[in-house]
Amino acid sequence: MAFVTSFLGAEFWIANYPMRGRSSPAANGFPFGTLVALSISVGALAALGWQVWQFTAPLLAPPAVPQFPRAVRIEPLPRPTSSPSARATQRESLPTTGTPPAFPPGSRGRVIEPIGLAIRSEPSADGAYQGGIGVGETVTVLEYSADGRWQRVRRELNGQEGWVRAGNLGPVEGAAVASAPPSAPPRVESPPKSTPSPVRPAGETRLAPGVRGRVIEPRGLALRATPEREGAYIGGLPMDEVVTVLEYSADGRWQRIRRQNGQEGWVRAGNLAQE
């Protein structure tokens, strides 16, 4: 700012400097001092504008485009082959006709599905839910659905019957297996059709009414108000409890008993040994 003020002062002094001494025609006809002052003013303004431009130009320039490293694409992990969808696909691939040879009707099997099986009233996923069968429980295969995807089974625990998904049973230890040469794989032998009932624990007999019997079912028996699996549950009988047989149902599958505390009810037949 001081530089500009000095130039303006010099211009004013030159413009008003008196021409003394010898006069000339050129000095009287042409304003030489004014021209010099204007030239200096223009030069000063140009120098000032250049300095201002040097200062403001970097501020007006657009910012540089940021540079980012190249993104690395992460490949997805392979899907496990043992996913629930894969197991469902394997189950859906069961034959649509015929009976699986491993567990024909009348044979016994053990539940191998880790989460157990759901018992339904019909051979369909839309059938009414009637209970569950835990892993390791033994059942008897009664029949297959028309498409071979469902099995009607009877539980050995309480005699309950219903439909479960086929392909979830494994062999039972101690089940009858046909003998074969050491080099040949074992072959499951189907029991005779004349005796389709499952193998019961040793000591089981059909007790006549009035006879006392001892519970031989390891898991105990459910006591119901009527001789049917839908009957109201009124109690439970542990193993080795002694009861008295009062009568049998019309189909012979249920027994009405009396406990030592006087309670009466119906239990599944075939689970008492004579005391």
C-alpha positions as CSV (number, residue, x, y, z in Angstrom):
1,M,0.0,0.0,0.0
2,A,2.9,2.3,0.7
3,F,4.3,1.6,-2.7
4,V,1.1,2.7,-4.4
5,T,0.9,5.9,-2.3
6,S,4.5,6.8,-3.3
7,F,3.7,6.3,-7.0
8,L,0.5,8.5,-6.8
9,G,2.5,11.2,-5.0
10,A,5.1,11.2,-7.7
11,E,2.5,11.5,-10.4
12,F,0.9,14.5,-8.7
13,W,4.3,16.2,-8.3
14,I,5.2,15.6,-12.0
15,A,1.9,16.8,-13.2
16,N,2.2,20.1,-11.2
17,Y,5.9,20.7,-11.7
18,P,6.4,24.2,-13.2
19,M,8.3,24.5,-16.3
20,R,11.0,27.1,-15.5
21,G,13.7,28.5,-17.5
22,R,13.8,28.4,-21.3
23,S,10.4,27.7,-22.7
24,S,9.9,25.6,-25.8
25,P,7.0,25.3,-28.2
26,A,6.8,21.5,-27.5
27,A,6.4,22.0,-23.8
28,N,3.6,24.5,-24.2
29,G,1.7,22.4,-26.7
30,F,2.0,18.8,-25.3
31,P,1.3,17.7,-21.6
32,F,4.4,15.7,-21.1
33,G,4.1,15.5,-17.3
34,T,0.6,14.2,-17.4
35,L,1.5,11.4,-19.8
36,V,4.4,10.2,-17.5
37,A,2.1,10.3,-14.5
38,L,-0.5,8.1,-16.3
39,S,2.1,5.7,-17.4
40,I,3.4,5.2,-13.9
41,S,-0.2,4.9,-12.5
42,V,-1.0,2.1,-15.1
43,G,2.2,0.3,-14.3
44,A,1.5,0.5,-10.5
45,L,-2.1,-0.8,-10.9
46,A,-0.9,-3.6,-13.1
47,A,1.8,-4.7,-10.6
48,L,-0.8,-4.6,-7.8
49,G,-3.3,-6.6,-9.8
50,W,-0.6,-9.3,-10.6
51,Q,0.2,-9.6,-6.9
52,V,-3.5,-10.0,-6.0
53,W,-3.9,-12.7,-8.7
54,Q,-0.9,-14.6,-7.4
55,F,-2.5,-14.7,-4.0
56,T,-6.1,-15.5,-4.9
57,A,-5.5,-18.0,-7.8
58,P,-4.6,-21.0,-5.6
59,L,-7.8,-20.3,-3.6
60,L,-10.0,-20.4,-6.6
61,A,-8.5,-23.5,-8.2
62,P,-10.7,-26.7,-7.8
63,P,-9.5,-29.3,-5.3
64,A,-7.5,-32.3,-6.7
65,V,-9.4,-35.5,-7.3
66,P,-8.7,-37.9,-4.4
67,Q,-7.0,-41.2,-5.4
68,F,-8.1,-44.4,-3.6
69,P,-6.4,-47.8,-3.7
70,R,-8.0,-50.4,-5.9
71,A,-10.7,-52.4,-4.1
72,V,-10.1,-56.1,-3.6
73,R,-13.0,-58.4,-4.3
74,I,-13.6,-61.0,-1.6
75,E,-14.9,-64.3,-3.0
76,P,-17.8,-65.9,-1.0
77,L,-17.1,-69.0,1.0
78,P,-18.3,-72.3,-0.4
79,R,-21.6,-73.5,1.0
80,P,-21.4,-76.5,3.3
81,T,-22.7,-79.7,1.9
82,S,-24.3,-80.7,5.1
83,S,-26.8,-77.8,5.3
84,P,-30.4,-78.4,6.2
85,S,-31.4,-77.7,2.5
86,A,-29.0,-80.5,1.4
87,R,-30.5,-82.9,3.9
88,A,-34.0,-82.0,2.7
89,T,-32.9,-82.6,-0.9
90,Q,-31.6,-86.0,0.0
91,R,-34.9,-86.9,1.7
92,E,-36.9,-85.7,-1.2
93,S,-34.9,-88.0,-3.5
94,L,-36.3,-91.1,-1.8
95,P,-38.1,-93.5,-4.3
96,T,-41.7,-92.5,-4.9
97,T,-42.9,-96.1,-5.1
98,G,-42.1,-99.3,-3.3
99,T,-41.0,-100.0,0.3
100,P,-37.4,-99.4,1.4
101,P,-35.9,-102.8,1.9
102,A,-34.1,-102.0,5.2
103,F,-37.3,-101.5,7.3
104,P,-40.3,-103.4,5.9
105,P,-43.6,-103.4,7.9
106,G,-43.2,-105.2,11.1
107,S,-39.5,-104.5,11.6
108,R,-38.1,-102.4,14.4
109,G,-35.9,-99.3,14.0
110,R,-34.2,-96.6,16.1
111,V,-34.6,-92.9,15.5
112,I,-31.3,-91.4,14.2
113,E,-32.4,-87.9,13.4
114,P,-30.6,-85.6,16.0
115,I,-33.6,-83.4,16.5
116,G,-36.1,-86.2,16.7
117,L,-39.2,-86.8,14.6
118,A,-42.7,-85.3,14.6
119,I,-45.6,-87.6,14.8
120,R,-48.5,-86.6,12.5
121,S,-52.0,-87.9,12.1
122,E,-51.7,-88.2,8.3
123,P,-48.8,-88.9,5.9
124,S,-48.3,-85.3,5.1
125,A,-46.5,-82.2,6.5
126,D,-50.0,-80.7,6.9
127,G,-51.2,-83.5,9.2
128,A,-52.1,-82.7,12.8
129,Y,-49.1,-82.7,15.2
130,Q,-49.5,-85.5,17.8
131,G,-46.2,-85.5,19.6
132,G,-42.5,-86.1,19.1
133,I,-40.1,-89.0,19.1
134,G,-36.6,-88.4,20.6
135,V,-33.4,-89.6,19.1
136,G,-32.5,-93.2,20.0
137,E,-36.1,-94.2,20.7
138,T,-37.2,-97.5,19.3
139,V,-40.3,-97.9,17.1
140,T,-42.0,-100.5,15.0
141,V,-42.8,-99.8,11.3
142,L,-46.4,-100.6,10.5
143,E,-46.8,-99.4,6.9
144,Y,-45.7,-96.9,4.3
145,S,-47.6,-94.2,2.4
146,A,-48.3,-94.6,-1.3
147,D,-45.4,-92.5,-2.3
148,G,-43.0,-94.2,0.2
149,R,-42.0,-90.9,1.9
150,W,-43.9,-91.5,5.2
151,Q,-43.9,-94.4,7.7
152,R,-46.6,-95.3,10.2
153,V,-44.9,-96.4,13.3
154,R,-45.8,-97.5,16.8
155,R,-43.7,-96.3,19.8
156,E,-42.5,-99.0,22.2
157,L,-42.6,-96.5,25.0
158,N,-46.4,-96.0,25.2
159,G,-47.9,-97.6,22.1
160,Q,-48.6,-94.4,20.4
161,E,-49.1,-94.7,16.6
162,G,-48.7,-92.1,13.9
163,W,-46.9,-91.0,10.7
164,V,-43.3,-89.9,10.5
165,R,-40.9,-89.0,7.7
166,A,-39.2,-92.0,6.1
167,G,-35.5,-92.4,6.0
168,N,-34.8,-91.4,9.6
169,L,-34.5,-94.9,11.2
170,G,-31.4,-96.9,11.9
171,P,-30.9,-100.6,13.0
172,V,-31.6,-101.6,16.5
173,E,-28.9,-103.4,18.5
174,G,-29.9,-107.0,19.0
175,A,-32.4,-107.1,16.1
176,A,-32.6,-110.3,14.1
177,V,-30.2,-110.2,11.2
178,A,-29.6,-113.1,8.8
179,S,-26.3,-114.8,9.0
180,A,-23.9,-114.4,6.0
181,P,-20.3,-115.2,5.1
182,P,-17.7,-112.9,6.6
183,S,-17.0,-111.4,3.2
184,A,-20.6,-110.5,2.5
185,P,-22.4,-107.5,4.2
186,P,-25.1,-108.3,6.8
187,R,-28.6,-108.7,5.5
188,V,-31.6,-107.7,7.5
189,E,-34.1,-110.5,7.9
190,S,-37.8,-109.7,7.9
191,P,-39.8,-111.4,10.7
192,P,-42.6,-113.8,9.7
193,K,-45.8,-112.0,8.7
194,S,-47.7,-114.2,11.2
195,T,-45.9,-112.5,14.1
196,P,-45.7,-108.8,13.2
197,S,-45.7,-107.7,16.9
198,P,-42.4,-106.2,18.2
199,V,-40.1,-108.0,20.5
200,R,-41.0,-107.2,24.1
201,P,-38.7,-107.3,27.2
202,A,-38.2,-110.7,28.8
203,G,-40.8,-111.7,31.4
204,E,-43.8,-110.2,29.6
205,T,-46.9,-112.3,29.9
206,R,-50.6,-111.7,29.4
207,L,-52.0,-111.3,32.9
208,A,-55.5,-112.4,33.6
209,P,-57.9,-109.9,35.5
210,G,-57.3,-110.1,39.2
211,V,-53.6,-110.9,38.9
212,R,-50.9,-108.6,40.2
213,G,-48.2,-107.5,37.8
214,R,-44.9,-105.4,37.9
215,V,-44.1,-102.7,35.4
216,I,-41.2,-103.8,33.2
217,E,-41.1,-100.8,30.8
218,P,-37.8,-98.9,31.6
219,R,-39.4,-95.5,31.0
220,G,-42.6,-96.3,32.9
221,L,-46.2,-96.2,31.7
222,A,-48.7,-93.4,31.2
223,L,-52.0,-93.8,33.1
224,R,-55.0,-92.6,31.1
225,A,-58.7,-92.1,31.9
226,T,-59.9,-94.1,28.8
227,P,-58.4,-97.0,26.7
228,E,-57.0,-94.8,23.9
229,R,-54.0,-92.7,23.3
230,E,-56.1,-89.5,23.2
231,G,-57.4,-90.3,26.7
232,A,-56.8,-87.8,29.5
233,Y,-53.4,-88.3,31.2
234,I,-54.1,-88.9,34.9
235,G,-50.7,-90.1,36.1
236,G,-47.6,-92.2,35.5
237,L,-46.3,-95.6,36.7
238,P,-42.6,-95.9,37.2
239,M,-40.7,-99.1,36.4
240,D,-41.1,-102.0,39.0
241,E,-44.3,-100.6,40.5
242,V,-46.8,-103.4,41.3
243,V,-50.4,-103.1,40.2
244,T,-53.5,-105.2,39.9
245,V,-55.1,-106.0,36.5
246,L,-58.8,-105.4,36.5
247,E,-59.9,-105.9,32.9
248,Y,-58.9,-105.5,29.2
249,S,-60.2,-103.3,26.4
250,A,-62.3,-104.7,23.6
251,D,-59.3,-104.8,21.2
252,G,-57.0,-106.2,24.0
253,R,-54.4,-103.4,23.7
254,W,-55.2,-101.7,27.0
255,Q,-55.4,-102.9,30.6
256,R,-57.4,-101.2,33.4
257,I,-55.3,-101.5,36.5
258,R,-55.4,-100.4,40.2
259,R,-52.4,-99.0,41.9
260,Q,-51.5,-99.7,45.5
261,N,-52.8,-96.2,46.5
262,G,-56.2,-97.1,45.0
263,Q,-55.9,-95.1,41.8
264,E,-57.4,-96.8,38.7
265,G,-56.8,-96.1,35.0
266,W,-55.8,-97.6,31.6
267,V,-52.3,-98.4,30.5
268,R,-50.9,-100.1,27.4
269,A,-51.1,-103.8,27.5
270,G,-47.9,-105.9,27.3
271,N,-45.8,-104.0,29.8
272,L,-46.4,-106.0,32.9
273,A,-44.8,-109.1,34.3
274,Q,-46.5,-111.4,36.8
275,E,-45.4,-110.6,40.3
